[in-house]
Amino acid sequence: MPAGRCGKRARHGAAGVAVRDRAVRSLFVLAEAESAAGNSFASSFFAYKARAAARGEAVAPEQLRDWSLTPKAAAELDLARAVLTTALIERKGGAAAAGAEAQVMFDCWLARTEQGTGGDRAGGCRTRFWEAIGGMQSAGASE
């Protein structure tokens, strides 16, 4: 399992705690879905990240170098990660919930792409990722 980028404790105000809790729930939902699908690796991966986030650790988007991807998938995910990290750095308070969703969906897209499940499972994560990025950009523009 990739080590993930969990580490320092994040500082959260009341709104930050709500966003963190949303991310934790989303990660546990993904862990349960992967378990039900018989994918123990992905289930463990999402549960690991959920537990780290629940402890208040900063959990960063996954690094592509830690995953086995085709060149085409790597290029698409590299662009998506760059967009995500830029949006997370620039986000305003109202975009925090969308940022949490975008990061969870990025990790989902990445894990499902590496697993070769592709199709609807990875595509659903990809679609939700780009929707969340749009939500971050809309929230940032209105602030």
N, C-alpha and C positions, 0 to 999 in steps of 0.2 A: 504494500500500500504506500503511495506517495506520502511523505512525511507531512505534507500540508505546510502551511505557513502560519502556524499558531504560535503564539508567544506572549509578548507583553500583555499585561492587563489593559484593556481599553477603559477609558473613563467615559461614563455614561451619565447624562442627566436623565430626568424622568422620560423625556421623549426618546432618548437613546436607549433606555432600557426597553421601552415598548418595541422599538425597531429591532433590537437584539432578540427579544423574545419571539418576534415574528420570524426572524431568520432561523432561530432554533427550531420552532415548530415546522417551518418549511423543510428544513434539513431532516428532521425526524420523519416527516411524511414521506420524503423521498427514500429514506432508509427502509421504512416499512414496505413501500411499493417495490423496492428492489428485492427485499427479502421474499415477498409474496411471489415475485417473478423467478425466484430461485437463484438470484445473483448475490451470493454472499459477499463477494469483494465489494461491490458497489454499496451494498447495505452497510457493511462495516465502515467504508469510507465516509458516507454521509453521517452515520451515527458518531463517528470520531469527531468530525467537524462540528456537529451539533453540541456534543459534550464540551468541546473546547470553547465554543461561543457561550454556552450556558455558564461556564466558569468565569466568563468575563474576559477571556483572552481575545486579542485581536486576531481575526481569521482572515487572511488575505486570499484573493483569487489564486487558484492553482497556477503553477509555472508549467508551461508546455513541455519544457525539457524533461519533466518527470513522467511523461506519458508517451506511449507508442502510438504515433499518428501517421497517417499517410501524408505526403507532402501537400496535397490539396487541402486536407482537413487542417493541417498545421497552419497553412497560410490563412485560411478563413478564421480559425480560432485565434491566431496571433493578432489579426486586425481587431477582432471582437474584444480581446483582452486589453489592447491599447485603448480602445474606446471606453471600456469599463474603467480602467484605472484612471484615465483622464477625468471621466465623469465623477468618480468617487473623490478625487482630489478637489475638483471644482464645485462639488455639490453644496447646495444651501440646505438649511434645516428642513424645508418642506419636501426635499427630494430624498431624504434619508430612507424612508420606507421603500421607495422605488429602487434605491441603491442596494438595499438588502436583498430585494427580490432579484435584481439583475445579477448580483454576485452568486446567489444560490443557483440561478438558472444557468449561469456560465459554467459553474462546476458540474451541474447536471449534464449539460450539453457535452462538455469535455469527456466526462466519464463514460457516457453512453456512446460517444463517437469512438473512443478507444476500444470499448467492448465489442464494437462491430454490430451493435444492435441497430444503429442508424435509423433509417426510415422514420416512422411516426414517433418513436420514443425519443430519439435525439432531436428530431425536427420540432417536437412539441416544446422541448427545452429551449431550442434556438428561437422559436417564435416568441415565447414568453420572455426570453432575455431581451430581444429587440424592443418588445413592448415596454418593458421596464426601463430600458435606456431612454425611450421616447418620453416616459413619465418623468424621468429625472431631468431631461432637457426642458420639458414643459414647466416643471416646477421651478427650475432655475431661471427661466425666462420671466416668470411671473413675479419673482422676488426682487 
